[in-house]
Amino acid sequence: MSKLSIMAYTVGILFFLVSCSFSIFYGYKVVSYELPNEEKTLEKFDYHIVLVTEELDNEYWRLVEKGAKEAAGKYGVQLEYAGPKQANIDDHVKTIEMSAASKVDGILTQGLSDEQFTPLINRVVAKGIPVITVDTDTLNSKRMAYIGTDNYYSGFLAGKALIADTKGNTNVAIITGSFYANHMQQRVKGFQDAVKAQKRIHIIAVEESEISRVKAAEKANQILQDHPDVNAFFGTSALDGIEIAQVVEKYKKQDQIYIIGFDTLPETLSFIRKGTIKATVVQEPFQMGYGAVKMMIDLIEGKKVSPIVHTDTRILRIRDLPVNHPDRMGEHE
Ligand code: BGC
């Protein structure tokens, strides 16, 4: 055998041995690879609860979701957050119906209007799915419990704050989230009742924003055109006050017009710091979400829950804000 053929054989044998060891090594890896089995990958949850809100990406509802998720994590519950991207009552109703059809263990949702939500909630409950209303209630429905602000009282507080903060003839325009929603009606009513004995205070307009920023701004603009004598605004849902403030600043009227809003979203707090919004009604969306999940678990497990749980509400003004502190209100438990 020539030297060349010996070398060729050696290289061939070496190559053969190396490939054999690779095949054995990777062959072993393939055989011993553990396929993910369902038990290992899917977390096990005790219950599947859905939180259906009127507007998915609304910052206020994201805080409710945050509270609900925290409770869900703590108690081993699968929480789904669902609802229309932008407020739309038909989509809201459909989402509740779909959740009920998929046989979830419990539904948390708003009792928005008696007309549409009472029969809907009653149908869902009749199927054996418990419903808890959050943020706004349909008192006459068969919902198991309500957790959220005492909406009449919160409106009443807003009226009292306006009385305390203003002097002389005060012409108030109200921009409300919706004419048909229970909580919006109650907030307006509470406000009207609080100011009704005051001869110097006149409610000169009540308009609807459909909880849309654009509509709230349009309405504020319109009110300023139609009522040049307006010197106070009350915005009854989370985005109304913010948009009123933008419009009032645009017309450079922030020194002549008193604004009271609702909720403590970061933009509202920064308008309070600037002095454009003078006061806002605090709600506790995180607590609502957290408490609603906890209550639902108790209900499913046959424990007694109180039918009405009112979360805190109060007035906040610039003097109540911590100095040099990030605006992260409404996120605590
Ligand atoms: C209300 C919510 C509403 C939100 C709209 C809040 O004040 O409690 O029901 O969806 O405002 O921005």
Residues whose N, C-alpha, C, O or C-beta is under 5 A from the ligand:
A	BS01	BGC	N58 Y60 D135 I211 T236 S237 A238 L239 F262 D263
